[in-house]
Every structure is written in structure tokens, then in C-alpha cells.
Amino acid sequence: MSMLKITDLNVYYGSIHAVKGVSFEVEEGEIVTLIGANGAGKSTTLNTVAGLLRPRSGSIEFEGKSLVGVPAHKMVSRGIALCPEGRRIFQDMTVRENLEMGAFTRTEEESLEMRKRVYESFPRLKERRTQAGGTLSGGEQQMLAMGRALMSKPKLMMLDEPSMGLAPILVQEIFDIIKELNAQGTTILLVEQNASMALSIANRAYVLETGRVSMSGDANELLHDERVRKAYLGG
Amino acid sequence: MGFLTNLINGVSLGSVYAIIALGYTMVYGIAKMLNFAHGDVIMVGGYICFVCMNNLGLPVAVAILLSIVGCTCLGMVVERAAYKPLREAPSLAVLITAIGVSYFLQNSALLIWGADPKVFKSVVDLPSLKFFEGQLVVGPINIVTALTCVLIMVSLTLFTSRTKMGKAMRACSEDKGAAQLMGINVNTTISMVFAIGSGLAAIAGVLLCSTYPTLMPTTGSLPGIKAFTAAVIGGIGSIPGAALGGVLLGIIEIFAKAYIGTQLADAIVFGVLIVMLLIRPAGLLGKEIHEKV
């Protein structure tokens, strides 16, 4: 049984049909990526899984239970965390407080233990723990957003455009961390515009085009697929 | 001595404004709405306390407690019934609804308690303090009011900076969507902030009526608007800002009454708001919002 199973998902923004019958699956332990151009419906799909948007039709099953209609604030206790597009860290709160918020549904002891682990994965966050989130650099903010999502000990972590606006060297660092988190046992669903990076670390990939899945398969194969190369990898 | 007496009265009145403004600013900070009915909750708090003391003959402490509990519930019910259905509506719709709730509360009070002013007996029954051979007289209610204001401000600051729920409120005030992703129930949080704000309004009502003992259905509306002014002057959304703005406004009002003229006092108070908005739109302690590029 798949960990996450999306079947024939349809999502609208008012009268705009943003996601048109998308189906995909994520197995436990995998890194799955959704790639595609701007406006293909990648973020919409993630936000719908996270409960921020409601689908018009289709099913979302996580560990065999339906997620449709579950409010966003109940998702973390189900084991799903979303690291949202644009990071959306709490700018006026300190790094430490941001992390504490990530463990909102957890006990004080669990929060403390997770904070230690996040500081181990992101030593830079430990150095800056008393600084306001808004004063961090873009890369550090991305690390904070990821650390914050990790605080809830998610089984499935969804990442929306983690490389957005970062220098290439930082992009590499962020993707190394994602691989590392996966190796430690977190299943990853990754949405990216940086297709070559995403495909290089993912097990499987789905290509979204104007709201539909146009291609899917092994990430490595897609990385070398002629059509994918032309459309998304600049060559 | 006249100067000192005015200053003490100003701080005392300002402390009442500050307590009301703290409620305004908390609700604005988290729910991002101006609850214009906030002032009328003060009046309801005053009436509950009055009925408990005069009609039911309950002890002062119990009357105050019931007043706080009553207003807390009222605040939560109003939020649930009037504002929650409008969560996704444009802010103008919410603002108009708040004005509607304000009139609803005033007219309900008019129906229940009538239009004739009630004489409120001060909840602090202690002798006045005399200094400088009786030249300076300080009413005990003034001291209690100022101390209560300081206590509330410190408690709120500690609450929002130290407790999990308080931090969750700050998270909601910054980004409700991200707060939801953390597992924070935004609706519960907003309901909670209305409960706190309305409880504070009850305390403000009791203190206000103890200082100025005339209680009418419209008692809360002008102090409510002045407290809103105070919150804006201090920087809306900021807890120390609301307290500072409230105390400043109280002092300005009493001094204007004493040295310029009673009729002009309110005009001067609101004049300060206009000048303030021209010079420092974000308020004294408010955060300037920079456009993101």
C-alpha cells in the first residue's frame, strides 16, 4: 500500500481549473518529485494535500485514510508536514520560537529532543537561535523552514520550491540535506522548478503540464529523456 | 499641587484607556479586525458588576469576577456569531458588522436597564491618601487603576513571549496559513484572543465606572473610541504601544480639560491622533511596514 495515494484530483481557484485529474503515489521511504513549469499546478497540489485548499473532486489517501476535508491544522498530527513555498517563517519570532511552533502539537520533552536533532542537522540555526527569523539570509530561512517542518516528526515531508531564490551553492546544500533527511527515514514529496536538481535526488518523478500529469517514471530515466531535457532542462 | 493632581488623574484615566487599548490591539494583532464593539463590552461589564452589587447584593470581588466571566463569554459569543462567518469576507464587511454589534449591545442594554443613568458605587472602598498636609489628595481608585494596568501589561507581555498559547497567537498574527501548517487551530486562537480582550474590557468597565460613576448604555462608546485612538498612537498590534498610548492620551485629555477647556478636550485628543498619523503613521512603537520587492 502506498503511503500517499492521490486519485483523479481536481482543484479549482474560483472558476479556474488548476489541477485536472491528477493521480500519483508516494511509497514509504521514497523521494518523489513533481516537476513542471510555472502554473502547472504543482503548488496547488501540495497545498491541497496539506488541507489549505479543498479539492472539487478526487481522493487523497494517507496510510489508507482519506485526507479530504481534514483541516490543515490536523495534518501534522497525521504525520504530514508542508514546508511552504516562499518559506513563510515567522519573521518577528526568534529562530528558537519558530522551531517551537513547529512542534506545537508535541509535548515539551519531544519538542526539546527534536530541537536538539534539528540543531544537529542545521548547526547554523543553533548559532542564530536567538535572532529574529526575518533577519536570516535566504538560505538560512530555508533551513529554518525545513527545520520547523521537521519539528513535528513527520512521516511525510512535503517541500515546495526549496531552492527558490537561493545561490547555486546553497541549492546544492539544501538538496544534500533533503537527501540526508530521507536517508534518516523521512519520506519526501518535493515540488521543484529546478528540474535537474530535483530529478538527481529523487527516486521517481511526475511531470505536470497545465494541471495534468504528462509523464511519470523513474527519476533517472526522466533526467535523460529527450522531451524532459528539451522542456525543463534547457537542452 | 494642581499640576500633580491633574497628572495623577491623567495617569489613572489613561490606565483605563490602556487596558481597553490592550484588548483592541490584541484582537487587531491576531484577527486583523477593528472590533468597534469593544467599547460596548466595557459598558456591559459595568452593568454586570452594578447588578451584582446593587441588585443581588454580592460581595465586590464576586461582582468583579462575574463581570469578567460574563464579558469573556460575551466576547466569544459575538466572535462566533458575528465575525467568524466573515473570516474570508472583505475587511469592510467585518468593520460594518462590528459597528452593528456595537449598536446591538447598546440597544440591548437600553432595553434591559433603561436609559436613566445608574450611579455606580466604587469597587474600592478605602480612604483617600493625603500628601503635603492635605494639599494633594489621591483617590485609592487611581492607585488601583494604575497598578492593575501595569499588572495586565506585564502579564500580557509574559503570556505572549513565554507561553505556548501566547506564541501561537503571535504566529497567527504573522501568518495564519503557516500557523495552520504548524498544527495551530486558528479559529480557537482567535476565539481565545476575543475572550482575553473582552475580559480586559470588563476590568476596564469596572475601573472606569468606579472613577466616573455614571453608568449608561452609551458609557463605553467614547472611551472605546479613545482607546482605539490610543492603540493607534502607540502602534496598533503592539502591547507596550497600547499601554503607552493609553496613558499618554489620558494625560493629554485631563491636561486639556484643566488648562484649555472641557469642551475642547475631546477635540484635542482626536487632534493628537490626526497629527500622530501624519508624522508617524505606524504609531510610537509600531513596526513600519516595508514593501517587499
Contacts between the chains, C-beta under 8 A, distances in Angstrom:
chain1	res1	chain2	res2	distance
A	50	B	181	6.5
A	51	B	180	7.7
A	52	B	177	6.1
A	52	B	180	7.0
A	52	B	181	7.6
A	71	B	180	7.5
A	71	B	185	7.8
A	72	B	177	7.7
A	72	B	180	4.0
A	72	B	181	6.2
A	73	B	179	8.0
A	73	B	180	4.7
A	73	B	181	7.9
A	73	B	182	7.8
A	73	B	183	5.3
A	73	B	184	5.8
A	73	B	185	4.8
A	73	B	186	7.0
A	74	B	183	7.5
A	75	B	181	7.4
A	75	B	183	7.5
A	76	B	181	7.4
A	76	B	182	6.8
A	76	B	183	3.9
A	77	B	183	6.3
A	81	B	181	7.3
A	82	B	181	5.3
A	84	B	177	7.3
A	84	B	178	6.5
A	84	B	181	6.4
A	88	B	175	5.5
A	88	B	177	7.0
A	88	B	178	4.1
A	88	B	181	7.9
A	89	B	178	7.5
A	90	B	170	7.2
A	90	B	171	5.3
A	90	B	174	4.8
A	90	B	175	6.6
A	90	B	178	6.9
A	91	B	174	6.4
A	92	B	170	7.0
A	92	B	174	6.1
A	92	B	287	7.8
A	93	B	167	7.1
A	93	B	170	6.1
A	93	B	171	6.8
A	93	B	174	7.3
A	97	B	167	5.7
A	97	B	170	7.9
A	100	B	164	7.4
A	100	B	167	6.4
A	101	B	167	6.5
A	101	B	168	7.0
A	101	B	171	5.1
A	101	B	179	7.4
A	101	B	182	4.7
A	101	B	184	7.3
A	102	B	182	5.9
A	104	B	164	7.1
A	104	B	168	6.4
A	104	B	182	4.7
A	104	B	183	4.7
A	104	B	184	5.5
A	105	B	182	8.0
A	105	B	183	3.9
A	148	B	182	7.4
A	149	B	181	7.8
A	152	B	182	7.6
A	152	B	183	6.6
